[in-house]
């Protein structure tokens, strides 16, 4: 929580240097897209049951795996309005989860008020960097936003700001919301010689944030139809594929806390997905946008039968294209020559778990002569460390950190995609065929799932083990210990013993117990716990330094 306090100090200093009224805030607050050229009449919403709705040819339904399937078509305003109309309840749940998380991190009403003022100032130029088309969609969906959150910002501005939340989560290094890993393989590396792409989207904002995933199938009046994995109110793209067999996925890079919001990454990738059919077209679109955080965009192309990384940041632009190779790996550091001497990127490689996950992915890819979607899913679900070492469930060094919002596999040539269902990457991977969704489907609204059931990939057997049950119990106890430390509460020793037994190979329960004992001045017990933590696979240099620092302090105090 100390780094969050540092962020607030940053806000205070920044705003102190600016006179808010003179920073263009009024223009930002009052800016709205020009919707006069669009038809505003939309079909009436009809309910089949509590999980299936339709409006004209558009529909929203929940499948048996718990994924919401949304089909929407039309011009930008129609897409926004109909998306909001059909998914208003999901949008409400997502906003509630997100803003409750903010309240949890910032419980002070005074600081919350200050944060709202900061957001107005910080996002003052965002509207200049988002294409009118997407501002129109966001405006449309915002018409169905709940007034319950108007104290934070009015609906349109709130919806606009939330499209930058992903970027801000990346930039705020202290919140550690992300640690994604992805791969691409082609030519002789895949069974059919065609491109295969897989990724884990490890953006974590609480378990509830991932409960209502939406698989959106969007058929816009201009550009290419596409699918993406999203959530209520989100019109940008974090993982998706269009009908040209072009895919986009995003991985965070190391960023400074930026001084002003510009184009959210999810809007850049949305534009690429809607308007690019080749790698060169994707690069051209990415170059035309100014971003405010660092990000790797993996672009896969059926037409090019390969994938590349577009590495963007506020000051640099690089493209990483492997030569004489048939696979590409992406974690959370940059690989192009543009960042070869970038100190922030070099620090990420040295201090974070990004390089470890990169190497682990490379090892697993090399263990298979050729890959198919089922093998790709198996790699994304892998929970072990180097040499197949058990490093504890939930370890950030694992490809599967057991916190993913979603995991996804693409076969762009065949327009097929597999998407994980809850929990994490462990549930059944649900298959979809974009040929069927967009070209061979009855024009009437569907009350049936769009999935291609025979192609589904079964759930991970780990779900039915005692180890999984223990891991979920560990997460509950771990949060209990964290709360006790933060609020000076005493715990029964059986709680401390049990949390270790539930996840014995993981470093974090030992470190948590060390922190608990240190806080309660049981220094000898803290020393034992910290020494035990040191024997485990610790993910970051920051964590290593924390344990070393408090082990030294506890040792000194225990000898007095």
C-alpha positions as CSV (number, residue, x, y, z in Angstrom):
1,X,0.0,0.0,0.0
2,X,3.1,2.3,0.4
3,X,3.4,2.6,-3.4
4,X,-0.3,3.6,-3.7
5,X,0.5,6.4,-1.2
6,X,3.4,7.4,-3.5
7,X,1.0,7.6,-6.4
8,X,-1.2,10.0,-4.4
9,X,1.9,12.1,-3.6
10,X,2.5,12.2,-7.4
11,X,-1.1,13.3,-8.0
12,X,-0.8,16.1,-5.3
13,X,2.4,17.4,-6.7
14,X,1.1,17.3,-10.3
15,X,-2.1,19.1,-9.6
16,X,-0.4,21.6,-7.4
17,X,1.7,22.6,-10.4
18,X,-1.4,23.2,-12.5
19,X,-4.4,25.5,-12.3
20,X,-7.1,23.0,-13.1
21,X,-9.4,25.5,-14.8
22,X,-6.6,26.4,-17.2
23,X,-5.7,22.9,-18.3
24,X,-8.5,22.3,-20.8
25,X,-10.7,20.4,-18.5
26,X,-13.9,22.2,-19.5
27,X,-13.4,21.2,-23.1
28,X,-12.9,17.6,-22.1
29,X,-15.9,17.5,-19.8
30,X,-18.2,19.0,-22.4
31,X,-16.9,17.2,-25.5
32,X,-19.4,14.8,-27.1
33,X,-19.2,12.9,-30.4
34,X,-21.3,14.2,-33.3
35,X,-24.2,11.7,-33.5
36,X,-26.4,13.7,-35.8
37,X,-25.5,11.7,-38.9
38,X,-26.7,8.4,-37.3
39,X,-30.1,6.9,-36.9
40,X,-31.0,6.8,-33.2
41,X,-34.0,4.5,-33.4
42,X,-33.1,1.1,-32.2
43,X,-35.1,-2.1,-31.9
44,X,-37.0,-2.9,-28.6
45,X,-35.3,-5.2,-26.2
46,X,-37.1,-8.5,-25.7
47,X,-36.4,-11.1,-23.0
48,X,-36.6,-14.8,-23.6
49,X,-35.5,-15.6,-20.0
50,X,-33.2,-14.1,-17.4
51,X,-30.1,-14.9,-19.5
52,X,-31.3,-14.4,-23.1
53,X,-32.2,-11.1,-24.7
54,X,-32.6,-9.8,-28.2
55,X,-33.2,-6.6,-30.1
56,X,-33.8,-6.9,-33.8
57,X,-31.1,-9.2,-35.2
58,X,-28.9,-8.5,-32.1
59,X,-28.8,-10.8,-29.1
60,X,-27.1,-11.6,-25.8
61,X,-27.2,-15.1,-24.3
62,X,-25.4,-17.0,-21.6
63,X,-24.0,-20.4,-22.5
64,X,-23.8,-23.5,-20.3
65,X,-20.1,-22.7,-19.5
66,X,-21.1,-19.3,-18.1
67,X,-19.8,-17.2,-20.9
68,X,-22.0,-14.4,-22.3
69,X,-22.3,-14.4,-26.1
70,X,-23.1,-11.0,-27.6
71,X,-23.9,-10.4,-31.3
72,X,-24.3,-6.8,-32.4
73,X,-24.3,-5.1,-35.8
74,X,-24.8,-1.7,-37.3
75,X,-23.2,1.8,-37.4
76,X,-21.1,3.0,-34.4
77,X,-24.1,4.6,-32.6
78,X,-26.3,1.5,-33.1
79,X,-23.5,-0.8,-31.9
80,X,-23.0,1.3,-28.8
81,X,-26.7,1.7,-28.0
82,X,-27.7,-1.9,-28.7
83,X,-24.7,-3.2,-26.7
84,X,-25.8,-1.0,-23.7
85,X,-29.4,-2.0,-24.2
86,X,-28.7,-5.7,-24.1
87,X,-25.9,-5.8,-21.5
88,X,-26.9,-3.0,-19.1
89,X,-27.1,-5.4,-16.1
90,X,-23.6,-6.7,-16.9
91,X,-22.3,-3.2,-17.3
92,X,-23.7,-2.3,-13.9
93,X,-22.1,-5.3,-12.2
94,X,-18.7,-4.5,-13.8
95,X,-18.8,-0.9,-12.7
96,X,-19.8,-1.9,-9.2
97,X,-16.9,-4.4,-9.0
98,X,-14.4,-1.9,-10.4
99,X,-15.4,1.0,-8.2
100,X,-15.7,-1.1,-5.1
101,X,-12.1,-2.1,-5.8
102,X,-11.2,1.6,-5.9
103,X,-13.0,2.2,-2.6
104,X,-11.1,-0.7,-1.1
105,X,-7.8,0.7,-2.2
106,X,-8.8,4.3,-1.3
107,X,-11.2,4.1,1.6
108,X,-10.9,7.8,2.5
109,X,-13.8,9.9,1.1
110,X,-11.5,12.8,1.0
111,X,-9.0,11.0,-1.2
112,X,-11.8,9.6,-3.3
113,X,-13.0,13.1,-4.0
114,X,-9.4,14.2,-4.8
115,X,-9.0,11.2,-7.1
116,X,-12.1,12.2,-9.0
117,X,-10.7,15.7,-9.6
118,X,-7.4,14.2,-10.6
119,X,-9.2,11.9,-13.2
120,X,-10.8,14.9,-14.8
121,X,-7.5,16.6,-15.1
122,X,-5.5,13.5,-16.1
123,X,-8.0,12.5,-18.8
124,X,-8.4,16.1,-20.1
125,X,-6.8,15.2,-23.6
126,X,-8.1,11.7,-24.0
127,X,-11.0,12.8,-26.2
128,X,-8.6,14.2,-28.8
129,X,-6.9,10.9,-29.2
130,X,-9.9,8.6,-29.6
131,X,-11.5,8.3,-33.1
132,X,-15.0,9.8,-33.4
133,X,-16.3,6.3,-34.4
134,X,-15.3,4.8,-31.0
135,X,-16.3,7.9,-29.0
136,X,-19.7,7.4,-30.6
137,X,-19.9,3.8,-29.6
138,X,-18.8,4.7,-26.0
139,X,-21.4,7.4,-26.0
140,X,-24.1,4.9,-27.1
141,X,-23.2,2.3,-24.5
142,X,-23.0,5.0,-21.8
143,X,-26.7,5.8,-22.3
144,X,-27.4,2.6,-20.4
145,X,-25.0,3.2,-17.5
146,X,-26.4,3.3,-14.0
147,X,-26.8,6.7,-12.3
148,X,-25.6,5.0,-9.1
149,X,-22.0,5.9,-10.0
150,X,-22.6,9.5,-11.2
151,X,-20.7,10.8,-8.2
152,X,-17.5,9.5,-9.8
153,X,-18.3,11.0,-13.2
154,X,-21.3,11.4,-15.5
155,X,-22.0,8.3,-17.7
156,X,-20.2,9.2,-20.9
157,X,-17.1,10.5,-19.2
158,X,-17.1,7.6,-16.8
159,X,-17.3,5.1,-19.8
160,X,-14.5,7.0,-21.5
161,X,-12.3,7.0,-18.5
162,X,-12.8,3.3,-17.9
163,X,-11.3,2.6,-21.3
164,X,-8.1,4.0,-20.0
165,X,-8.2,2.0,-16.7
166,X,-6.4,-0.9,-18.3
167,X,-3.5,1.4,-19.3
168,X,-3.4,3.1,-15.9
169,X,-3.3,-0.3,-14.2
170,X,-0.2,-1.1,-16.3
171,X,1.4,2.2,-15.5
172,X,0.9,1.9,-11.7
173,X,3.7,-0.5,-11.1
174,X,2.6,-0.7,-7.4
175,X,-0.7,-2.4,-8.2
176,X,0.9,-5.2,-10.1
177,X,-2.3,-6.0,-12.0
178,X,-0.7,-7.8,-15.0
179,X,1.8,-10.5,-16.0
180,X,0.6,-11.9,-19.4
181,X,2.3,-14.5,-21.6
182,X,1.6,-15.4,-25.2
183,X,3.0,-17.4,-28.1
184,X,2.6,-17.9,-31.8
185,X,3.7,-20.8,-34.0
186,X,3.5,-21.5,-37.7
187,X,4.9,-23.5,-40.6
188,X,6.6,-26.7,-39.5
189,X,5.9,-25.9,-35.8
190,X,2.1,-26.6,-36.2
191,X,0.4,-29.7,-37.3
192,X,-1.3,-28.1,-40.3
193,X,1.5,-25.6,-41.1
194,X,-0.8,-22.7,-40.4
195,X,-0.6,-20.0,-37.7
196,X,-1.6,-20.9,-34.1
197,X,-1.7,-18.3,-31.3
198,X,-2.3,-18.6,-27.6
199,X,-2.3,-16.2,-24.7
200,X,-3.1,-15.8,-21.0
201,X,-4.7,-12.4,-20.1
202,X,-3.6,-12.1,-16.5
203,X,-5.2,-8.8,-15.8
204,X,-6.5,-9.2,-12.2
205,X,-8.9,-6.8,-10.6
206,X,-10.6,-9.2,-8.2
207,X,-12.4,-12.5,-8.8
208,X,-15.7,-10.8,-9.4
209,X,-14.3,-8.8,-12.3
210,X,-13.9,-12.0,-14.3
211,X,-17.3,-13.5,-13.4
212,X,-19.2,-12.1,-16.4
213,X,-17.0,-12.4,-19.4
214,X,-18.6,-11.4,-22.7
215,X,-17.6,-13.0,-26.1
216,X,-18.6,-10.2,-28.4
217,X,-19.2,-10.8,-32.1
218,X,-19.3,-7.3,-33.8
219,X,-20.5,-6.8,-37.3
220,X,-19.8,-3.1,-38.0
221,X,-21.2,-1.1,-41.0
222,X,-17.6,-0.3,-42.0
223,X,-14.5,-2.5,-41.6
224,X,-14.3,-6.2,-40.9
225,X,-16.5,-8.2,-38.6
226,X,-14.6,-9.5,-35.5
227,X,-14.8,-11.2,-32.1
228,X,-13.3,-10.2,-28.8
229,X,-13.3,-11.2,-25.2
230,X,-14.6,-8.3,-23.2
231,X,-16.8,-7.2,-20.3
232,X,-19.7,-5.0,-19.7
233,X,-19.2,-1.5,-21.1
234,X,-15.8,-2.2,-22.7
235,X,-15.8,-1.3,-26.5
236,X,-12.0,-1.7,-26.8
237,X,-10.2,-5.0,-27.5
238,X,-7.7,-6.9,-25.4
239,X,-7.9,-10.2,-27.3
240,X,-9.6,-10.7,-30.6
241,X,-9.7,-11.9,-34.2
242,X,-11.4,-10.6,-37.4
243,X,-12.9,-12.4,-40.4
244,X,-9.6,-11.8,-42.3
245,X,-7.8,-14.0,-39.9
246,X,-6.0,-11.2,-38.2
247,X,-5.6,-11.4,-34.4
248,X,-4.5,-9.0,-31.7
249,X,-3.5,-9.5,-28.1
250,X,-1.8,-7.1,-25.7
251,X,0.9,-7.5,-23.1
252,X,2.0,-4.8,-20.7
253,X,5.4,-3.3,-20.8
254,X,7.2,-1.2,-18.1
255,X,5.9,2.3,-18.1
256,X,6.4,5.6,-16.2
257,X,3.3,7.0,-14.6
258,X,2.3,9.1,-17.6
259,X,1.4,12.8,-17.2
260,X,-1.6,12.8,-19.4
261,X,-3.9,10.1,-21.0
262,X,-3.9,9.8,-24.7
263,X,-5.1,6.8,-26.8
264,X,-6.0,3.8,-24.7
265,X,-4.3,0.6,-26.0
266,X,-7.6,-1.2,-26.2
267,X,-8.8,1.5,-28.7
268,X,-5.6,1.1,-30.8
269,X,-6.1,-2.7,-31.0
270,X,-9.9,-2.2,-31.7
271,X,-9.0,-0.1,-34.7
272,X,-6.4,-2.6,-35.9
273,X,-8.9,-5.5,-35.6
274,X,-11.7,-3.6,-37.4
275,X,-9.6,-2.2,-40.2
276,X,-6.5,-4.3,-40.8
277,X,-6.2,-7.5,-42.8
278,X,-2.4,-7.8,-42.9
279,X,0.6,-7.1,-40.6
280,X,1.6,-4.1,-42.6
281,X,-1.8,-2.5,-42.3
282,X,-1.8,-3.2,-38.5
283,X,1.6,-1.5,-38.2
284,X,0.4,1.5,-40.1
285,X,-2.6,2.0,-37.8
286,X,-0.5,1.6,-34.7
287,X,1.9,4.2,-35.9
288,X,-0.9,6.7,-36.4
289,X,-1.9,6.7,-32.7
290,X,-0.2,8.3,-29.7
291,X,-0.3,6.1,-26.6
292,X,0.5,6.9,-23.0
293,X,1.8,3.6,-21.7
294,X,4.2,0.9,-23.0
295,X,2.6,-2.2,-24.5
296,X,3.4,-5.1,-26.8
297,X,0.7,-5.8,-29.3
298,X,1.0,-9.3,-30.8
299,X,-0.5,-9.3,-34.3
300,X,-1.1,-12.6,-36.0
301,X,-2.1,-12.7,-39.7
302,X,-3.5,-15.6,-41.7
303,X,-2.6,-13.8,-44.9
304,X,1.0,-13.5,-43.8
305,X,1.0,-16.8,-41.9
306,X,3.1,-15.4,-39.1
307,X,3.0,-13.1,-36.1
308,X,4.9,-10.0,-35.1
309,X,5.1,-7.7,-32.0
310,X,4.3,-4.1,-32.3
311,X,6.0,-2.5,-29.3
312,X,4.6,0.9,-28.5
313,X,5.4,3.5,-25.8
314,X,4.9,7.3,-25.5
315,X,8.4,7.9,-27.0
316,X,9.4,4.8,-29.0
317,X,7.9,2.5,-31.6
318,X,9.4,-0.8,-32.5
319,X,8.5,-3.9,-34.5
320,X,9.9,-7.3,-33.6
321,X,9.7,-9.8,-36.4
322,X,11.6,-13.1,-36.0
323,X,13.6,-14.2,-39.0
324,X,14.2,-17.8,-40.0
325,X,12.1,-19.0,-37.2
326,X,8.6,-20.5,-36.7
327,X,7.6,-19.3,-33.3
328,X,7.2,-16.0,-31.4
329,X,7.0,-15.5,-27.6
330,X,5.8,-12.5,-25.7
331,X,5.8,-11.8,-21.9
332,X,6.2,-8.3,-20.4
333,X,9.5,-7.0,-21.8
334,X,10.3,-5.6,-25.2
335,X,12.4,-7.4,-27.8
336,X,12.8,-5.0,-30.7
337,X,16.0,-3.0,-31.4
338,X,14.1,0.3,-30.5
339,X,14.3,-0.8,-26.8
340,X,17.6,-2.5,-26.8
341,X,19.2,0.2,-24.5
342,X,16.0,1.3,-22.8
343,X,16.8,1.3,-19.0
344,X,13.3,0.7,-17.9
345,X,13.0,-2.3,-20.2
346,X,16.3,-3.7,-19.0
347,X,15.3,-3.2,-15.4
348,X,12.1,-5.2,-16.1
349,X,14.1,-8.1,-17.5
350,X,16.4,-8.1,-14.5
351,X,13.9,-7.5,-11.7
352,X,10.6,-9.0,-12.7
353,X,9.3,-12.5,-13.6
354,X,8.9,-11.6,-17.3
355,X,12.2,-13.2,-18.5
356,X,11.5,-16.3,-16.4
357,X,8.0,-16.8,-18.0
358,X,9.5,-16.2,-21.5
359,X,12.1,-18.9,-20.9
360,X,9.5,-21.3,-19.5
361,X,7.3,-20.8,-22.5
362,X,10.2,-21.4,-24.9
363,X,11.0,-24.6,-23.0
364,X,7.4,-25.9,-23.3
365,X,7.1,-25.0,-27.0
366,X,10.4,-26.8,-27.7
367,X,9.1,-29.9,-26.1
368,X,6.5,-30.4,-28.9
369,X,7.7,-31.0,-32.4
370,X,4.3,-29.7,-33.7
371,X,1.4,-27.9,-32.0
372,X,-2.4,-28.1,-32.2
373,X,-5.0,-26.1,-30.2
374,X,-5.2,-28.8,-27.5
375,X,-1.5,-28.7,-26.9
376,X,-1.6,-24.9,-26.9
377,X,-4.2,-25.0,-24.2
378,X,-2.1,-27.4,-22.2
379,X,0.9,-25.0,-22.3
380,X,-1.2,-22.1,-21.2
381,X,-2.5,-24.1,-18.3
382,X,1.0,-25.1,-17.1
383,X,1.5,-24.3,-13.4
384,X,5.1,-25.4,-12.8
385,X,8.4,-23.7,-13.0
386,X,11.7,-24.5,-14.8
387,X,12.5,-28.2,-15.0
388,X,8.8,-28.9,-14.1
389,X,9.6,-27.8,-10.6
390,X,6.6,-27.3,-8.2
391,X,6.8,-23.6,-7.4
392,X,3.5,-23.2,-5.6
393,X,0.1,-22.5,-7.0
394,X,-0.4,-18.9,-7.9
395,X,3.3,-18.1,-8.4
396,X,3.8,-15.3,-10.9
397,X,6.7,-17.1,-12.5
398,X,4.3,-19.8,-13.8
399,X,2.5,-19.4,-17.1
400,X,-0.7,-20.2,-15.4
401,X,-0.8,-18.0,-12.3
402,X,-4.3,-19.1,-11.4
403,X,-5.8,-15.6,-11.7
404,X,-6.3,-15.1,-15.5
405,X,-9.3,-13.1,-16.7
406,X,-9.2,-15.3,-19.7
407,X,-7.1,-17.5,-21.8
408,X,-7.5,-17.9,-25.6
409,X,-6.2,-19.8,-28.6
410,X,-6.6,-18.8,-32.3
411,X,-6.4,-20.7,-35.5
412,X,-6.6,-17.7,-37.9
413,X,-6.5,-19.5,-41.2
414,X,-9.7,-21.4,-40.2
415,X,-11.2,-18.5,-38.3
416,X,-11.5,-20.7,-35.2
417,X,-11.0,-19.6,-31.6
418,X,-11.1,-21.3,-28.2
419,X,-11.9,-19.3,-25.1
420,X,-11.5,-20.4,-21.5
421,X,-14.4,-20.6,-19.1
422,X,-14.1,-20.1,-15.4
423,X,-12.2,-20.6,-13.2
424,X,-9.1,-19.0,-14.7
425,X,-7.7,-21.2,-17.5
426,X,-9.1,-24.3,-16.0
427,X,-12.7,-24.6,-17.3
428,X,-13.7,-25.9,-20.7
429,X,-12.2,-24.0,-23.6
430,X,-15.3,-23.1,-25.7
431,X,-14.8,-23.2,-29.5
432,X,-16.2,-20.7,-32.0
433,X,-16.0,-20.6,-35.8
434,X,-16.3,-17.1,-37.3
435,X,-17.4,-18.5,-40.6
436,X,-20.5,-19.8,-38.9
437,X,-21.1,-16.8,-36.7
438,X,-20.9,-14.2,-39.5
439,X,-21.6,-16.0,-42.7
440,X,-23.5,-19.2,-42.3
441,X,-25.8,-18.3,-39.5
442,X,-29.6,-17.8,-39.7
443,X,-30.3,-14.0,-39.7
444,X,-32.8,-14.5,-36.9
445,X,-31.6,-13.7,-33.3
446,X,-30.2,-16.8,-31.6
447,X,-31.4,-18.3,-28.4
448,X,-28.8,-21.0,-28.7
449,X,-25.1,-20.8,-28.0
450,X,-22.9,-19.9,-31.0
451,X,-20.2,-22.4,-29.9
452,X,-18.9,-25.3,-32.0
453,X,-19.4,-27.9,-29.3
454,X,-17.6,-30.8,-30.9
455,X,-14.4,-28.7,-31.0
456,X,-14.5,-27.7,-27.3
457,X,-11.4,-28.6,-25.2
458,X,-12.3,-30.3,-21.9
459,X,-11.7,-28.7,-18.5
460,X,-8.3,-29.1,-16.8
461,X,-8.3,-32.3,-14.6
462,X,-6.6,-30.2,-11.9
463,X,-10.1,-28.8,-11.2
464,X,-11.1,-32.1,-9.7
465,X,-8.1,-32.5,-7.4
466,X,-7.6,-31.9,-3.7
467,X,-4.7,-29.5,-4.7
468,X,-7.2,-27.2,-6.4
469,X,-9.6,-27.2,-3.4
470,X,-6.6,-26.5,-1.2
471,X,-5.5,-23.6,-3.4
472,X,-8.9,-21.9,-3.2
473,X,-8.9,-22.4,0.6
474,X,-5.3,-20.9,0.7
475,X,-6.5,-17.8,-1.2
476,X,-9.2,-17.2,1.5
477,X,-6.8,-17.7,4.4
478,X,-4.1,-15.6,2.7
479,X,-6.4,-12.6,2.4
480,X,-7.4,-13.1,6.0
481,X,-3.8,-12.9,7.1
482,X,-3.2,-9.8,5.0
483,X,-6.2,-8.2,6.6
484,X,-5.0,-9.1,10.0
485,X,-1.6,-7.5,9.3
486,X,-3.1,-4.3,8.0
487,X,-5.6,-4.0,10.8
488,X,-3.4,-5.2,13.8
489,X,-5.6,-8.2,14.4
490,X,-4.5,-11.4,16.2
491,X,-4.9,-14.8,14.6
492,X,-4.9,-18.3,16.0
493,X,-1.7,-20.2,15.3
494,X,-3.7,-22.9,13.5
495,X,-4.5,-20.4,10.8
496,X,-0.8,-19.7,10.2
497,X,0.0,-23.4,10.2
498,X,-2.9,-24.2,7.8
499,X,-2.0,-21.6,5.2
500,X,1.4,-23.3,4.8
501,X,-0.1,-26.7,4.5
502,X,-2.6,-25.6,1.8
503,X,0.2,-24.3,-0.5
504,X,3.5,-25.6,0.8
505,X,5.7,-24.9,-2.3
506,X,4.7,-21.3,-2.6
507,X,6.9,-18.5,-1.2
508,X,4.1,-16.1,-0.3
509,X,2.5,-17.9,2.7
510,X,5.9,-18.0,4.4
511,X,6.5,-14.4,3.7
512,X,3.0,-13.5,4.9
513,X,3.6,-15.3,8.2
514,X,6.9,-13.6,8.5
515,X,5.2,-10.2,8.1
516,X,2.5,-11.2,10.6
517,X,5.0,-12.3,13.3
518,X,7.2,-9.3,12.7
519,X,4.2,-7.0,13.1
520,X,3.4,-8.7,16.4
521,X,7.0,-8.6,17.6
522,X,7.5,-12.4,17.5
523,X,10.9,-11.9,15.9
524,X,12.3,-15.4,16.3
525,X,9.2,-16.9,14.6
526,X,9.5,-14.2,11.9
527,X,13.1,-15.2,11.2
528,X,12.1,-18.9,10.7
529,X,9.3,-17.9,8.4
530,X,11.5,-15.6,6.3
531,X,14.2,-18.2,6.0
532,X,11.7,-20.7,4.8
533,X,10.4,-18.2,2.2
534,X,14.0,-17.8,0.9
535,X,14.1,-21.4,0.0
536,X,11.2,-21.0,-2.5
537,X,11.0,-19.6,-6.0
538,X,10.4,-15.9,-5.4
539,X,9.1,-14.0,-8.5
540,X,10.6,-10.5,-8.3
541,X,13.6,-8.7,-7.0
542,X,11.2,-6.4,-5.0
543,X,9.9,-9.5,-3.1
544,X,13.4,-10.8,-2.6
545,X,14.5,-7.4,-1.2
546,X,11.5,-7.2,1.1
547,X,12.2,-10.6,2.6
548,X,15.9,-9.9,3.0
549,X,15.2,-6.5,4.6
550,X,12.8,-7.8,7.2
551,X,14.8,-11.0,7.9
552,X,17.7,-8.8,8.7
553,X,15.6,-6.6,11.0
554,X,13.9,-9.5,12.7
555,X,17.3,-11.3,13.3
556,X,18.7,-8.1,14.8
557,X,15.7,-7.6,17.1
558,X,15.5,-11.3,18.1
559,X,19.1,-11.2,19.4
560,X,18.4,-8.3,21.7
